[in-house]
């Protein structure tokens, strides 16, 4: 059983509602990074080729349920037009008379972009009437290509599917589900997970689920210090979640029971503060009182790179240090290169989460990664073994 795909649909002459994820960063009224727009172009092009009449919608930022010009999708319309090389019609509201009449005069292959869905509080409330209004803009065909929003039960993701005949996955959605799905159900082994970032508490479920599926996990970033505190190391001023040390200890115990290897850093780069240019490398077991760990050290890089080179499936989420600061970016960038090299040597690599994606881009190796996930939160929930409401709501394919 699989979910209906846009490839299964007959779109000629029909209005199709496409939920995209155009939640892109803007700067001075322009799209600053168009990665997410580019990621959904194959779906839009396919719908255009098939003679569909496209009604495209997205959220952008967190406008709190009312219009705010700084969260307008107008800059996205401009960029989309350049990328597609064809006109983009814009509606200044995602529901109501303007949207409806603009959708009704679309011709085959035309594209109408709706204003930010989150200008209406009903979107995040999964409101029934709002969902019905969105559905009235199409001819009972819905395509969800917004993997990044699939973990949200919102009107344009879940509610709308109750008012259409066919709810299908777009090509990006399919690609995301296929890479992440294969890693969780049928991974080539050894299966290595790399987790970093600020908090253990954000990733507990991911650690617990991957412990049942993967072979090894490398843990870096600030997360590691909660484990170090649990092991009674001194951690100085490093970021520690004091109330999660018991949990860290029980995760380490559970890993031993399951013969699952959790590999923690052995050395790290320290500074008195993130802005201090004076740094030192030391073992992780004893951090001086007024110093903090901000990156993994050279021995850890070597250790982690060896694990990466031996892996056949690699899933990476979260930076291994405070990589926004050049003095503490070394570890994360080295890991990005190692993951790319392992991929060139035959491994499948999946990188998710804004910071890790930025790291592979900054290292210039993004092209070598098998799959870069566009959805940080959604990919974490998927890796935690949770069902994504936006995927559950899609029509099941019956041949
Ligand atoms: P997350 O959103 O949980 O993936 O965390 C990402 C953030 O963690 C980034 O802004 C990093 O700067 C930060 N981070 C990673 N390692 C450290 C560290 N050792 N100390 C402080 N912050 C860190």
Boltz pocket constraint, residues with backbone or C-beta under 6 A from the ligand:
constraints:
  - pocket:
      binder: B
      contacts: [[A, 196], [A, 197], [A, 198], [A, 199], [A, 202], [A, 220], [A, 221], [A, 222], [A, 223], [A, 239], [A, 293], [A, 294], [A, 295], [A, 317], [A, 318], [A, 319], [A, 320], [A, 321], [A, 322], [A, 323], [A, 324], [A, 353], [A, 355]]
      max_distance: 6.0
